[in-house]
């Protein structure tokens, strides 16, 4: 459940920033899609770093 909330949080932040930038630049479609992909990329990067840190801790034991 906590992982789902984390993913939703980053995607929602990306959508929010995309909409704000899209309104400012008068191109909502482009910036909305870029915001979603940025949110997903941030979530993926955090998830990968967390899993690598867990793997490194398990191999040191």
FENCOR-V409715 format. One record per backbone hydrogen bond with DSSP energy under -0.5 kcal/mol. NH is the residue of the N-H (numbers start at 0). CO is the residue of the C=O. If there is no record, write none. Layout:
NH | CO
NH | CO
//
This chain:
4 | 0
5 | 1
6 | 2
7 | 3
8 | 4
9 | 5
10 | 6
11 | 7
12 | 8
13 | 9
14 | 10
15 | 11
16 | 12
17 | 13
18 | 14
19 | 15
20 | 16
21 | 17
22 | 18
23 | 19
24 | 20
25 | 21
26 | 21
30 | 26
31 | 27
32 | 28
33 | 29
34 | 30
35 | 31
36 | 32
37 | 33
38 | 34
39 | 35
40 | 36
41 | 37
42 | 38
43 | 39
44 | 40
45 | 41
46 | 42
47 | 43
48 | 44
49 | 45
50 | 46
51 | 47
52 | 48
53 | 49
54 | 50
55 | 51
56 | 52
57 | 53
58 | 54
59 | 55
60 | 56
//
